Amino acid sequence: MKIPDCDHCQFYSHDPHIICAVHPAGVNGNTCMDFRLNPNAEVEELCQPEGASYYNGELILQPQQRRTQQQQLELLDTHPLFTGKCPQCGYEFDRDWSARVHWDCAECGWMDDTV
């Protein structure tokens, strides 16, 4: 079994069939007695500041202000994420909303400032 430390070990093979030179099939348990830190291994450290979160590896800043219930309902009624249309000119956004991050209107220049 491969453990998280394997990626940073000098014995890690980077091979889908052999985990490492010392334990080809991996280790039993959560640690390895033979672990040796590879000085050339890249260690990615994701710093998550207060007021932000990582989603799919991208740091997203959270809104600092809290909206009232009325403001939240207005967003549901007017924001293109929920309506598919620009609140200013009615331009219809393409239907692939799951991949969209920004909702700025290409037709009239309306900019999404909800964050």
Secondary structure by P-SEA (a helix, b strand, c coil): ccccccccccccccccccccccccccccccccccccccccbbbbbbbbcccccccccbbbbcccccccaaaaaaaaacccccccccccccccccccccccccccccccccccccc
